[in-house]
């Protein structure tokens, strides 16, 4: 980590470096020059276009192709997404192991020039440079730790979906279009990811029905898979029509279900190159052994429910075993030898119980382990499973919809928890596929980058250096001085959210008995905190906000929206949520109004670029309401308590 930071400083500190020996790749007057070897994959062209735009913003000039260029780009035909960046013969050489690796290497040049991966999604405007120099001895080699690394866009109803079809890419209701997916895929490239499970909720147009979506994925080198409840590359919610096909019931409607799967399989053709991570010597589910698609196998209900038509546990076991066996034959018939294809089986929820009854899953299939929806892994691969040819995978929630409570507003999973669970997974040979569940990539922010950083290089962070990783992120986004000053306050923010997420402040539950609770939602009731505990929480948030006020002048003016989205909004909104629940009636009302104002400002940033992306009341849960009337019976008033909201800042710093 420290070595990478030193190398970054060597590259971008123009004045000081200019006096040292090195290759000048921007001299302040002439555009950067580059050359690309013929025969490169389409993803290389995609990354090149992104990099050229980055350089235009950094230098004011667009790079140009030249025969004797300062930067030489070469794509190899290796078996993973790695790359080497070095200086040789007065040139900066980017050598990718494959097309994606070459793309990552190109975008590494953007990082070295000070460009954040969040340049577009986070509005992190890069600082202009009048000189870029790289040391003559510069050389770095990267090989991915995890073969397939990516995201599942899930629970998109109040963020990604409305923002896409109502604003960024106006189109049919519910459609997340190809222009939106291109932006998502570009972020994945910048974060060195390669896989997506597309959005699939009710009301969202199925990915495979969106014209141009698959072509965009191919041009960005993105591997397409489908979620744990969508077997055989199908988006059931949007694609299974009960009126036309009958029930999604394998017991009574087996032929129709098989035909449904076969239709999609006929569209799949083998292509791509191997994609292996470190420690994946037993084979990878990602590329090389078939098309760059990941076939989820097994079966659940249309949308994340138990299989239809089976009642007893034994019936479910027998039915699921039949499904898995039949799916192997379907793949063999329409795609190719199933042992050469990328397949994953996800023992999630009740399927885990069936798996542990002795379900036979082919050894070449990757087993995907899941967290408990709140960031704690429920199971890791055991000694026998660690020896499987297909290896292991992980499905990890950074947002969640479901019982006992959702968190679909802010992304506040503690970084330490992510590190601990993912490090343990990797050490137990879970190295083939990592997927993070996110409702929106912009809101996921640092948590998502940490998850994907670890998937790319498991040793990029340790328990001892986790704080340094976050410090480096803050400094990269907002400048060294602001980042250093922010760090203690933001660590306290993560701690407070770890104690209780903002969405959980009402001590409520979801998906309860609808005969007893309206919409199955319990109301906000008495808070199980003492006056001292409640006051301390509010005071801690107020101290953090004070630090933010002091740090804001240290941030470049052009980063105002980046600051607001990543720092000001989550901190201020979470603080207001605590005051809304813990304060008296008047303060609760003011806090509610503040959340609405903050959200309006968020959706107005960049001339409306993010309109409809931030919703402060996903699923319209009681905790998000103006609850002051319900709090009149509270037996204490925080703002009238003897506990000061202005405790000394030294207690935090």
C-alpha positions, 0 to 999 in steps of 0.5 A: 500500500505504502509503495503504491502511494510513493509511486503515485507521488513519483508520477504526479508531482511535476515540479519536484520530479522534473529535476529527476531522471524519468520519462516525461509523458506530458510536458505542459505543451504537447499532447500525450502520445500513444500507440496500440498494437493491432488485434486488441479486444474491443474493451481496449478501445473502450478503456482507451477512449476513457483514458483519453478523456481523462487526460484531456481533463488533466492536461487540457489536451487530448492524447494522439496516436503516434508511431514513436509514442511515449506510451506503448500499449500491448495486449497479450493472450494470457489466462487472467486479467493481470497487467504490467506497467513499466518503463523501457527504452524511454517508453511507458509500456502497458502490457495486459495479460488479456484484453481486460488486463490491458484495459486495466493497465491503460486506466492505471495511467489515469490513476497515476495522473491523479484521476479517481475511479469516481471521476464520473459517478462521484463527480471527482473532477481531476486536478489539472497538471502542467507536467507528468513524469514517471521514474525510469525504474518504475515497474508494477505487476498486477494479477487478480486475487479473485477471478471474477469480481463484480456487482449485483444491481438489486433493489433498484426501485428507488435509485438506479431505475428511476434515475435512468429512465426518468432522467439520464436516459429517458425511455420506457418505464422501468428500463435501465438502458444501454447508456446507463449500463455503459456508465456502470460498466465503465466504473467497473473497469476503473475498479478492476471488476469484470462481472455483473448480475443485472437489475431484475426487480419487478417493474424493471425491464429485463436486461436481455430485453434491453436493446444494445445492453449485451453489446455494451457489456461485450464492448466493456469486457463485462461477464454477464451472470444472473442472481441466485434466483434466476437460473440459466441466464433468465430474468424470471420477474420480467421474462416468465409470463404465467398467462402464456407459459403456466406456473413456474412449477418444475413439478407440474410444468417441467416441459414449459420451464425447460423450453424457457431455459432452452430459448436463452441457452440457444442464444449463448455462444462460446467466446472469450479467454481464460480469466483466472485469479491467484490460487485458481489453479483448479480451474476458473468459472470465469472465461476460457472454459466457455463463453464469458457468461456465468450460468446460475443453476438450481431453481427457486420461485420466480422472485426469491421464494421457495420452489413452487409445487413442493411441500415437504423438505424431501420433496424439495430436495428431490425436485432440486436435484432433478433440476440440477441434473436436467440443467446439465443436459440442457447445457450440453445440448445447447451450449457445450460440455457443461464441465467447460462452462462457467456455472455457479450454484448458490445455497442461499436461504432454504437452499442451503438446508437442501444442499447440506442434506447431500445435494449432488452439485457437479464438482466443476460448478462453483459453490457460492456462499452468502452472508446473512444479508447484514454483512456476516457470512453464514457459512464458508467452504469446508475442507472438502469444498475447498478442494472442488474443481469449481472452487468457491464464490461469495455473494455479499450484501452492501444493501438489503431489502427484507426481514427483519429490516431493510437498508436501502438508503445509505451504504453504511456497512463498516469497512472493518466488517467487510475486510474481516469477512472477505479476508476469511472467505479468501483464506478458505479458498473462495477465490472464483467469484465475488459479487456485492449486492448494491442498490446503486453504485454511486451510493455504495461508494467507499464500501464498494471500492474496498470490496473490489480492491480486495477482490483484485488484490487481497493483500492491498489491505490488512487489519493493521492498514485498514485505516490507512486504506480509508485515509488514502481514499479520502485524500485521493478524493478530496486532497491530502489536507482535507483527507487527513483532517476528515479521517477521525471524524469519518471513522466515528461516523462508521462507528455510529452507523455500526451501532445502528444504521440510520434505516434502523433508528425506528426499531421497526421490522418489515414483512410482518403479519399483514393482519396485525400490521399495516402493510406488514410494517411495525410502527416507530415506537418507544426508543430503547435508549436512556436519555444519556445514550440518546444524547451521546449519539446526537452529540457525536454526530454534531461533533462530526458535522463540526469537523466537516464544516472546518474541512470544507474550505480545504476542498477544491471548489470544483469538488463541491458536489463530490464532497456533498454526495460522499461526505456531507449528505450521508453524515448530515442525513444520518445525524438528522435521522437520529435527531428525528427519532430521539429528539422532542416533537419540534426537533423531530419536525426540523430534522425531518425537514432537513432530510427532505432539503438535503435530498432535494439538494442531492438530486439537484447537483450538477444541473440535475445530473442525479435527479431521481437517484437519491430517495430518502424513503425507500419502500416508504417505511414508517422510519422515514416518515415525519414521526413527531406526532408519534413521539409526543408520548416519549418520556424524555426530551433530548434537547432539553436534557442536561447533556451538551451537544457541543462536547469538546472536539478533543474527545473525538480527535 
